[in-house]
């Protein structure tokens, strides 16, 4: 019960990594608000997780919705202890062809949304004796490049700097701000990609551990950053990538996985 009596907001928590984080937080005693644009999936996730999980339909790219979400949670619970900025979208396209609309859409959710909701949450957290913890979902693609997902790469690089700036600014007010940078994680989307042998080979050839990560492995990092176990850590990005960032060649790929 490491998060007993804590209140958390997790964006994009209806599925994937966000859902795994919500599941672990509930198990560790937190009340979790599942904030997602997909009402049906959010309701289903909350129903599965039980009475400690509450679904909220929410668009992180809208300032008024960010402010209202925080206000509604604080009104209901009296406090907000943890924010996990997990919501993210992806648009693909050649660098010479990708549209301004796609670029704006990705940055609106992945970067501006993180700023807007973090700012709203931090305004509450700095008034609490217990402060708070903000956790931003970055990516190895904040440092590496995949040419056909330029807006995503840019947004994740921005998240890293946003994390550091907010961490330094809020350090003496009891609010810690950290990030998680996953590599290839076995979400439903990646599992579908991995059904193609060429794609599977490409992904694992850049992963020294020879396997994809699991969503619960990312959730465990979020738990660490949300809890008092990381009480002296702020402004850090923890990468969980199976060794990918240290790789300067391709790895042998095991048969099957």
N, C-alpha and C positions, 0 to 999 in steps of 0.2 A: 504493500500500500504506500508506495513512495510518493504518490500524488494525492493522498487523502485530503479531502476538503479543498482541492484546487479546482479552478475553473479554467477551461481551455477552449479556444477557438481554433479549429483546423479548417483551412480552406481547401477545396478540391478533395474532400474526404469521403466522397460517396463511393470511391473505388480506388484500386491501385495502392500506391505507397501511402496516400493520405488515409485510406481506410485502415491499413495496417497500424498506422500511428494511433488512430482513434481507438482501435480495438485494444491496443496495449495500454493506452492512457486510462480507458474505462476500467480495465482489469486492475490497474494500479491505484484506483480510487478516485479518479477525476470525474467531474461533470464535463462532458465534451459537447460542444456545439459544432455540428457538421454543416459547414457553410459551402454550398455548392450551387451551380447554375442548374443542375439537373435535379428537379424536384422529386421525380419518381425514384431515382437511384438514392438520393439523400434520405428520403422517407424509408426506403427499404433498408438502408444501412442502419439508420437509427432504430428501426424495429428489431433488427437482428442483434444489435448491441445492447438493447434493453433501456430501462428507464433513465439511465445516466447519460444517454446520448439524445440530443435534440437536433432535429433537422431544421435548417434555415435556408430558404432559397435566396440567393445572393450573387451579385455581380461585383467582383472586386475592383473592376475598372471604374466604378462610379463612386465619387467621393461621398455623396449623400447616403449611399447604401453602406459604405464603410463606417461612417459616423453613426448611422442608425443601428447597425449590427452591434457595435460596441456598447452603445447606450442601452439597447434592449437586453444584452447579456448582463450588464452591470445592474440594471434595474431588477432583473430576475434573481441574480445570484449575490449581489452586493459587492462583487469583486471580479477582477479578471487577472489571472496569474500567468497564463501561458498563451502565446499566439504562435501558431505554426503556419507560415505562408507557403503553402504547398501548391496552390492552384497554378496551372500553367497550360499554355497552348503552343502549338507548333504549326508553322507554315513553311512549306518547302518550295524551292524554285532556284533556278540558276541566278547567280549574282547579277548578271546583266539583264535579267528578265523579271525578277521578283517585284511585285507591285508595292507602291507606297502604302496602299490599303493593308496589305498583308504585314508590312513592317510595323505600321502603326498599331494594328490589332494585337500583335505579339507583345510589343512593348507596353501597351496599355494594360494587359493582364499580368504579364510576367515581371514587369519592373515598376511601372507607375502604381499598379495595384498593391504591390508590396509596400511601397512608400506610403500610400494613402492609409492602408489599414494599420501599418506599424505606427504611423504618427497618431492615429486615433486611439490605438491601444496604449501607446506610451504615455499619452496625456493622462490616462487613468492610472497606469502603473506607477508613475512617479509620485502619485499622491498616497500610495499605500505603504504601510510600514514594511510589508514583505516584498515590495518592488515587483519584479516580474521577469519573465524570460521570453524573448522573441527568437524564433528559429526560422530561418529563411532557407528554402529549398533551392540550392544552386545546382551545379552540374560540373562534371569534368570538362564539359564544353564551354565553361567559363574561361578555361585556359587552353584547351585544344580547339581545333577547327574541323568542322564538317562543312564544306563549301555550300551545299544546297540547303542549309538551314541557318543562313546568316542572321536573321532577326533573333532567333532563339539563342545563338551564340552571344550576340551583343547583349541581350537581356540578362543572361546569366553572368556575364562579366560585370554588368552594372550592378547586379545583386551583390556580388562580392564587395564592391566598393561601398555600396549603400550599407551593407552590414558593418563594415569597419567604421564608417563615419558615424552611424547611429550608436555603435558600441562605445566609441570614445566620448561622444556627446552626452550619453546617458549613464556613463560608468559611475559617477558620484551620486546618482539619484536612484540607485538600487535596481536598475534595469539592465540585464545582460542581453546582448544581441549576438547570435552566432549563426553559422550556416552549415548545411550539409551538402556535399557534392557527390551525388551518386554517379557510378559508371553505368554499365549495362545491367539493369534490374529486371527480373522476370515478371513483369506485369503482363496482363492479358495481351496488350498490344505487342510487346516484344516476343511473347511466346508465339504469336502468329507469324511474326517476321522470321523467327528461328526455324519455322517449318521448312523454309527454303534452305537447302544445303549450302548454297553459295553464301547466303547471308549469314548463316550460322558459322561457317568457316571464317568469314571476315570478322565477325564480332569476337569470336574466341581467339583468333590469331593475335589480337591486340590485348588480350587479357591473360597475364601470366598465371593466374590461378586456374585457368582452364575451364571456368564455368561462369555463368551469370550470377549476379547477386539475388537475394530474396528480399521482398518487401519488408519482412520482419527484421532483417538485418539493418535496414535503414531506420525502422521504428525504434530499435534498441538505441541507436545513436540519438534520436530525438528524445527518448526517455532520459538518457544521460544528461543532455543539454537542458532539459526541462526541470530536472531535479536538483537537489542540493549537492549531489555528487560532483557537479561541475561549477560549484559556487565561485571559483576563482578564475573562471574561463569566460572571456568575452572578446568579441572581435575576431573570432577564429572561424575558418571553414574546415570542416573535417571531411576528407575525401574517402569514400568507400567505393573502390573501383577495381578490386582484385589485383592491384599492382599496376594498373594501366599507365598512370602518370609517370612512373619510373622506367617505362619501356622505351628502348631505342631500336627495337627490331621486332620481328614477328615471332610469336611463340608457337611451338608445336601444338596442334589441335588434337585432343583426344577423340577417338571414335565414339559417336553418340554423346549423350550428356546425362 
